[in-house]
Amino acid sequence: MSSEVIELMCKRVSCPRLESPAPSSDILDKVFQAGLRAPDHMLLRPWRYLIVQGDARGRLGELFCDAAISDSTDLTEAQREKYRAMPLRAPMLIIGIAENQVHKKVPVEEQIVSCGVGMGYMLLALQSEGFGGMWRTGPMAKHSVVKQGLGVQSHETLVGFLYVGTPKGELKPLPELKTSNFFHEWN
């Protein structure tokens, strides 16, 4: 059993092209349970996730467009449409938000990493069920207009957007990495 888990992890790949269907509610519950198993020092549960699907994707696209316009009012209609279309790249998005808490033993950075690990676990769970995902951040994850529109509070960090759906087309094979390039003994 454990070798199957390691094999899945070693074959994990991002899926830039996603289509319907998104996972069913039964599969999503398992995916969400996997995300909730992220390392969580002192059991703070320092995360929350927003699920965006259906018409809400269009509203998120409008929010992205509003954010871009707030930075540059002279955007062309094609540029505006590009922002509106971003959430339509997949039938579902999961937005990871770290609920940063003041704690003497658990720094904020660790809480943000915990949310990120949860998103990574969800990616693995999605792939194990035959679905795919793509984790994106970029300027929209940091933009005050987007954060305000999503209800992200000042003490929280928007960790990223997880695009979710069924992989479309061939997945790009990943090169095998040499562990010796990244792991070194410390003396």
PLY file of the C-alpha trace (Angstrom):
ply
format ascii 1.0
element vertex 187
property float x
property float y
property float z
element edge 186
property int vertex1
property int vertex2
end_header
0.00 0.00 0.00
2.65 2.56 0.95
4.50 2.06 -2.34
1.26 3.00 -4.16
1.15 6.30 -2.26
4.78 7.05 -3.06
4.24 6.14 -6.72
1.22 8.49 -6.89
3.26 11.28 -5.32
6.16 10.76 -7.72
3.78 10.90 -10.70
1.89 14.00 -9.58
1.62 16.52 -12.37
-0.21 19.82 -12.80
-3.01 19.85 -15.35
-3.15 23.20 -17.16
-6.13 22.19 -19.32
-9.18 21.08 -17.38
-12.76 20.42 -18.42
-16.01 19.15 -16.94
-16.89 17.22 -15.03
-15.58 18.34 -11.68
-15.49 15.68 -8.97
-18.79 14.55 -7.46
-19.68 15.58 -3.92
-18.66 12.12 -2.62
-15.21 12.40 -4.17
-14.89 16.03 -3.08
-15.58 15.04 0.50
-12.63 12.61 0.36
-10.45 15.27 -1.31
-11.40 17.80 1.38
-10.71 15.26 4.14
-7.23 14.75 2.65
-6.65 18.51 2.70
-7.63 18.67 6.36
-4.85 16.19 7.23
-2.11 18.77 6.57
0.44 19.17 9.36
-1.14 21.46 11.91
1.06 22.41 14.86
-1.03 22.88 18.03
-4.18 21.91 16.07
-4.95 25.52 15.19
-6.78 24.55 11.98
-5.36 27.74 10.44
-7.12 27.47 7.10
-10.37 27.79 5.28
-11.27 27.09 1.68
-13.77 28.68 -0.70
-15.33 26.55 -3.43
-16.14 28.41 -6.65
-18.17 26.68 -9.36
-21.02 27.33 -11.76
-21.99 30.98 -12.17
-19.71 31.97 -9.28
-16.75 31.46 -11.65
-18.09 34.31 -13.80
-18.43 36.53 -10.73
-14.85 35.69 -9.77
-13.79 36.64 -13.30
-15.52 40.01 -12.90
-13.67 40.45 -9.61
-10.36 39.71 -11.36
-11.28 42.22 -14.07
-12.20 44.87 -11.48
-8.83 44.32 -9.78
-6.97 44.72 -13.08
-8.94 47.88 -13.93
-8.09 49.35 -10.52
-4.43 49.02 -11.50
-4.80 50.23 -15.08
-7.97 51.91 -16.34
-6.76 51.81 -19.95
-7.10 48.03 -20.39
-8.39 46.98 -23.79
-11.58 44.96 -23.99
-9.47 41.91 -24.94
-7.36 42.35 -21.80
-10.51 42.72 -19.68
-11.97 39.58 -21.24
-8.79 37.68 -20.42
-9.25 38.45 -16.71
-12.94 37.55 -16.87
-12.09 34.20 -18.48
-9.41 33.16 -15.98
-11.75 31.28 -13.59
-13.44 29.58 -16.56
-10.31 27.48 -17.20
-11.79 24.76 -14.99
-15.25 23.73 -13.78
-14.26 24.36 -10.15
-11.79 26.37 -8.11
-10.80 25.90 -4.50
-9.34 29.02 -2.92
-6.99 28.38 0.00
-6.94 30.99 2.76
-4.67 30.83 5.80
-6.43 32.18 8.88
-3.28 33.51 10.52
-3.54 33.33 14.27
-1.33 34.88 16.92
0.29 31.98 18.77
3.52 31.90 20.76
4.55 28.48 19.39
3.22 28.63 15.83
4.46 31.49 13.64
2.27 32.84 10.85
4.62 31.41 8.21
3.98 27.91 9.52
0.23 28.46 9.33
0.51 29.61 5.71
2.62 26.56 4.87
0.01 24.35 6.56
-2.68 25.74 4.25
-0.38 25.17 1.26
0.27 21.58 2.30
-3.49 21.07 2.53
-3.81 22.29 -1.05
-1.02 19.91 -2.09
-2.77 17.02 -0.40
-5.95 17.90 -2.28
-4.01 17.86 -5.56
-2.77 14.35 -4.78
-6.24 13.18 -3.75
-7.74 14.59 -6.95
-5.18 12.77 -9.07
-5.77 9.52 -7.19
-9.46 9.78 -8.14
-8.76 10.45 -11.84
-9.14 14.22 -11.71
-6.60 16.97 -12.13
-5.68 20.32 -10.75
-3.50 23.33 -11.24
-2.38 25.54 -8.36
-2.10 29.18 -9.37
-1.23 32.32 -7.47
-0.03 35.39 -9.36
-1.06 39.00 -8.86
-4.72 38.17 -8.20
-3.79 36.25 -5.04
-2.19 39.39 -3.60
-4.59 42.00 -4.94
-6.57 43.95 -2.33
-9.66 44.17 -4.58
-9.73 40.37 -4.97
-9.10 39.74 -1.30
-11.83 42.18 -0.27
-14.28 40.67 -2.76
-13.60 37.18 -1.40
-13.92 38.29 2.22
-10.26 37.71 3.05
-9.61 39.53 6.32
-6.52 41.60 7.12
-5.11 38.83 9.35
-5.52 36.22 6.58
-3.39 35.22 3.59
-4.80 34.11 0.25
-2.51 31.14 -0.44
-3.70 30.28 -3.94
-6.31 29.17 -6.42
-6.63 25.46 -7.07
-8.24 24.89 -10.47
-10.03 21.51 -10.48
-11.55 19.33 -13.18
-11.00 16.47 -15.58
-7.66 16.58 -17.40
-8.06 17.51 -21.06
-5.54 16.17 -23.56
-2.16 14.65 -22.90
-0.36 15.59 -19.71
3.16 16.86 -20.07
5.62 14.22 -18.84
7.81 15.48 -16.08
11.54 14.81 -16.10
12.86 12.62 -13.34
14.78 14.76 -10.88
18.01 13.64 -9.29
17.58 13.75 -5.54
21.31 14.42 -5.12
20.78 17.85 -6.73
18.44 18.90 -3.92
19.27 16.87 -0.81
22.63 17.24 0.95
24.11 16.06 4.21
24.75 18.80 6.71
27.81 18.35 8.94
0 1
1 2
2 3
3 4
4 5
5 6
6 7
7 8
8 9
9 10
10 11
11 12
12 13
13 14
14 15
15 16
16 17
17 18
18 19
19 20
20 21
21 22
22 23
23 24
24 25
25 26
26 27
27 28
28 29
29 30
30 31
31 32
32 33
33 34
34 35
35 36
36 37
37 38
38 39
39 40
40 41
41 42
42 43
43 44
44 45
45 46
46 47
47 48
48 49
49 50
50 51
51 52
52 53
53 54
54 55
55 56
56 57
57 58
58 59
59 60
60 61
61 62
62 63
63 64
64 65
65 66
66 67
67 68
68 69
69 70
70 71
71 72
72 73
73 74
74 75
75 76
76 77
77 78
78 79
79 80
80 81
81 82
82 83
83 84
84 85
85 86
86 87
87 88
88 89
89 90
90 91
91 92
92 93
93 94
94 95
95 96
96 97
97 98
98 99
99 100
100 101
101 102
102 103
103 104
104 105
105 106
106 107
107 108
108 109
109 110
110 111
111 112
112 113
113 114
114 115
115 116
116 117
117 118
118 119
119 120
120 121
121 122
122 123
123 124
124 125
125 126
126 127
127 128
128 129
129 130
130 131
131 132
132 133
133 134
134 135
135 136
136 137
137 138
138 139
139 140
140 141
141 142
142 143
143 144
144 145
145 146
146 147
147 148
148 149
149 150
150 151
151 152
152 153
153 154
154 155
155 156
156 157
157 158
158 159
159 160
160 161
161 162
162 163
163 164
164 165
165 166
166 167
167 168
168 169
169 170
170 171
171 172
172 173
173 174
174 175
175 176
176 177
177 178
178 179
179 180
180 181
181 182
182 183
183 184
184 185
185 186
